[in-house]
Amino acid sequence: MNITQATLADLEQIMRLYEHAKAFMAANGNGGQWAEGYPQRELIAAGIDQGKCYLCVDEDEIIATFYFAVEPEPTYKRIDAGQWLNEAPYGVLHRLAVHSDKRGIAGFCLDWCMAQCGNMRIDTHSNNLPMRRVLEKNGYQYCGIIYVRDGSERLAFQKLADSSV
């Protein structure tokens, strides 16, 4: 497996990955996280244009996609019922979608992101049990609750490359 930047030529396949991921989440008790057309085609195209949309490719097949950037996430300014591990610059991963029977893809993507910056923050819906298990398995620590743009709650996690906090 390897990680590459997406191009606009990949957009149709990326959108199919998201449709598959939405169906998987709905079938596993998490139909509300990516509702009402999210993520929108325009949002994904903007991420591609900004160089922040990535693909996980295995044997010339796109098996996952995600948004990654080392940048402040506005919705992470407020955290309730906890706190972030540090206030150093961090990477963010959003909209991870996987379509493959192969195991370990999400962890591979998380590891790649961590290797880019050494300090990662991620959030997920409380009903997204598969993602919560991936985060726990990969050493992410629960930090508290953040609120996304529509005001709904998400569970916030962080991981540092150096285990000292």
C-alpha positions as CSV (number, residue, x, y, z in Angstrom):
1,M,0.0,0.0,0.0
2,N,1.0,3.6,-0.5
3,I,-0.4,7.0,-0.1
4,T,-0.7,9.5,-3.0
5,Q,-2.3,12.9,-3.5
6,A,-5.7,12.7,-5.3
7,T,-6.3,14.5,-8.6
8,L,-9.5,15.7,-10.1
9,A,-9.3,12.6,-12.4
10,D,-9.9,10.5,-9.2
11,L,-13.0,12.4,-8.1
12,E,-15.6,9.9,-9.4
13,Q,-13.9,7.0,-7.7
14,I,-13.5,9.0,-4.5
15,M,-17.2,9.8,-4.5
16,R,-18.0,6.1,-5.0
17,L,-15.8,5.3,-1.9
18,Y,-17.8,7.8,0.1
19,E,-21.1,6.2,-1.0
20,H,-19.8,2.8,0.0
21,A,-18.6,4.2,3.4
22,K,-22.0,5.8,4.0
23,A,-23.8,2.6,3.3
24,F,-21.4,0.7,5.6
25,M,-21.9,3.3,8.4
26,A,-25.7,3.1,8.1
27,A,-25.6,-0.7,8.2
28,N,-23.5,-0.5,11.4
29,G,-25.7,1.9,13.4
30,N,-24.1,5.2,12.3
31,G,-26.4,6.5,9.6
32,G,-26.4,10.1,10.9
33,Q,-22.7,11.0,10.7
34,W,-22.5,11.6,6.9
35,A,-26.1,12.6,6.2
36,E,-27.7,15.1,3.8
37,G,-25.2,14.7,1.0
38,Y,-22.1,15.0,3.1
39,P,-19.3,15.0,2.0
40,Q,-20.3,17.1,-1.0
41,R,-18.6,16.7,-4.3
42,E,-17.5,20.4,-4.2
43,L,-15.9,19.9,-0.8
44,I,-13.9,16.9,-2.0
45,A,-12.9,18.8,-5.2
46,A,-11.7,21.7,-3.1
47,G,-9.6,19.4,-1.0
48,I,-8.1,18.0,-4.1
49,D,-7.4,21.5,-5.5
50,Q,-5.7,22.4,-2.1
51,G,-3.5,19.3,-2.2
52,K,-5.2,17.9,1.0
53,C,-7.1,14.9,-0.4
54,Y,-5.2,11.7,-0.4
55,L,-5.6,8.1,-1.6
56,C,-4.5,4.8,-0.3
57,V,-3.6,2.7,-3.2
58,D,-2.9,-1.1,-3.2
59,E,-1.9,-2.8,-6.5
60,D,-3.1,0.1,-8.6
61,E,-6.5,0.1,-6.9
62,I,-7.8,3.0,-4.8
63,I,-8.9,1.4,-1.5
64,A,-9.2,4.5,0.8
65,T,-9.4,8.2,0.7
66,F,-9.0,10.9,3.4
67,Y,-8.4,14.6,4.0
68,F,-5.1,15.4,5.7
69,A,-3.5,18.7,6.6
70,V,-1.3,20.2,9.2
71,E,-3.5,23.2,10.1
72,P,-5.6,24.4,12.9
73,E,-9.1,23.0,12.9
74,P,-11.6,25.7,13.9
75,T,-14.0,23.2,15.6
76,Y,-11.1,22.1,17.8
77,K,-10.8,25.4,19.6
78,R,-13.5,24.4,22.1
79,I,-13.3,21.1,23.8
80,D,-15.6,20.1,26.6
81,A,-15.3,17.3,29.3
82,G,-11.6,17.1,28.8
83,Q,-8.6,18.7,27.1
84,W,-6.2,18.3,24.3
85,L,-2.8,16.6,25.1
86,N,-0.9,19.7,24.0
87,E,-1.3,22.9,22.1
88,A,1.5,22.3,19.6
89,P,0.8,22.4,15.8
90,Y,-1.0,19.2,14.7
91,G,-2.3,17.4,11.8
92,V,-5.9,16.6,11.2
93,L,-7.5,13.7,9.3
94,H,-11.1,14.0,8.2
95,R,-13.4,12.0,6.0
96,L,-11.5,8.6,6.0
97,A,-13.4,6.2,3.8
98,V,-12.2,2.6,3.1
99,H,-13.5,0.1,0.6
100,S,-11.6,-3.2,0.8
101,D,-11.7,-6.5,2.5
102,K,-8.1,-6.0,3.4
103,R,-7.5,-5.4,7.1
104,G,-5.3,-2.6,8.5
105,I,-6.0,0.1,5.9
106,A,-7.3,2.7,8.3
107,G,-4.4,2.1,10.6
108,F,-2.0,2.4,7.6
109,C,-3.5,5.8,6.7
110,L,-3.3,7.0,10.3
111,D,0.3,5.9,10.6
112,W,1.1,7.8,7.4
113,C,-0.5,11.0,8.7
114,M,1.4,10.6,12.0
115,A,4.7,10.2,10.2
116,Q,4.0,13.6,8.5
117,C,3.7,15.6,11.6
118,G,4.1,13.7,14.9
119,N,1.0,15.2,16.5
120,M,-2.5,14.2,15.3
121,R,-6.0,15.3,16.3
122,I,-9.1,13.4,15.0
123,D,-12.8,13.4,15.8
124,T,-15.5,10.9,15.1
125,H,-19.2,10.4,15.8
126,S,-20.0,8.5,19.0
127,N,-21.9,5.9,16.9
128,N,-18.9,5.3,14.7
129,L,-17.7,2.2,16.6
130,P,-15.4,0.9,13.8
131,M,-13.5,4.2,13.8
132,R,-13.4,4.4,17.5
133,R,-11.9,0.9,17.6
134,V,-9.3,1.8,15.0
135,L,-8.3,4.9,17.0
136,E,-8.0,3.0,20.2
137,K,-6.0,0.2,18.5
138,N,-3.6,2.8,17.1
139,G,-2.9,4.5,20.3
140,Y,-5.1,7.6,20.1
141,Q,-6.3,9.0,23.4
142,Y,-9.8,10.2,24.1
143,C,-9.6,13.9,24.9
144,G,-13.2,15.2,25.2
145,I,-16.1,16.5,23.1
146,I,-15.9,19.0,20.2
147,Y,-18.7,20.4,18.2
148,V,-18.8,20.4,14.4
149,R,-20.1,23.3,12.3
150,D,-23.8,22.2,12.6
151,G,-23.4,22.1,16.4
152,S,-23.5,18.3,16.8
153,E,-21.1,16.6,19.1
154,R,-18.0,14.5,18.1
155,L,-15.6,12.5,20.3
156,A,-12.1,14.0,20.1
157,F,-8.9,12.0,20.1
158,Q,-5.2,12.9,19.9
159,K,-2.0,11.0,19.5
160,L,1.6,12.2,19.9
161,A,4.6,10.6,18.3
162,D,6.4,11.1,21.6
163,S,4.5,9.4,24.4
164,S,5.4,12.2,26.8
165,V,2.6,14.7,27.1
